[in-house]
Amino acid sequence: MIFNEIIEESKLNAWNRLIQTLDKIFGFKSNGKARVRRVSQKFDQKNGEHVILLEYRVKAANQSPIKTNITKVNLSSDKDKKK
């Protein structure tokens, strides 16, 4: 059992291991619905540190998008009004 888990973990790349760890931390099942992306990266000169913002998205099995009834407003530019 432990041997199989070690083999499976060795097949994962760093991003997949991060997703798996975040799934465990936040209590989501690892079903392939989660993803991580780097939002931004900068250097904090005051502290001498690299700052990297990551976005972790996961869709749980019992969740669905919230539907809203917002209608789109047709906006036209001033150039269109002059014609």
N, C-alpha and C positions, 0 to 999 in steps of 0.2 A: 504494500500500500504506500509506504513512505517512498520507496524506490520509484514507483510510478509517478508520484508527485514531483520528485526531483527531476526525472526525465522530462516531464511536461514543462516545468519551470525553465529548464535549460533551453528549450525550443523557443521561448519567448524572447522578443527583443526588449529593449529598455522601456519603450513607450507602453508595450503591452503589460510589462511587469508593473509599471506605474498605475495603469488602469486597474489591474487586479488588486493592487494595494489599496487604491482609493475606494474600490468596491467594498473591500473588507472593512475599511475605516468607517465608511458611511452606511454600511449594512445593506448594500445592494447585491443581488446575485449576479455572478459573472456569466452573463448570457450573450455577450457580444454586442450589446446595445449601447455601451458607454464609449466615449471618445474624449481625447485630450488634445488641445491645441495650444500653441504658444501665441498669446495675444500680443504681447509686447516685451521688449527687452531694452534695458538702459543701464547706464553706469551711474551710481550715486557717488559723486565726487566728494561730498562731505564726509561720508563714512567709508569710502573706498570699497564699495560692494557692488556686485552685479545684481540687478533686480530683474527678475523674469516673472511676468504674470501669465499664469496658465488658466485655461478654461476647461473645466471638467463637466461634461454633459452626460447624463444617463437617463434613460427612459425606463421607468419601472413598468411591470406588466399590468398593474392595476390603474395606471394613469393614462389620461388622454388629453389632447389639447383643449383649452377652454375656447369655445366659439363665442364670438362677439358679433353684434349687429351694427357694425360701423360701416356707413356708406362712404364711398369715395366721392370727394368733391372735385368737380371738374374745374381746374384752375387753368386759366389761359394767361399768357404773357401780355404785356402792354403792346408788343409788336403785333400780336394777332388782333387786338382790338382796333388798331389804327387802319387795318386793311379793309 
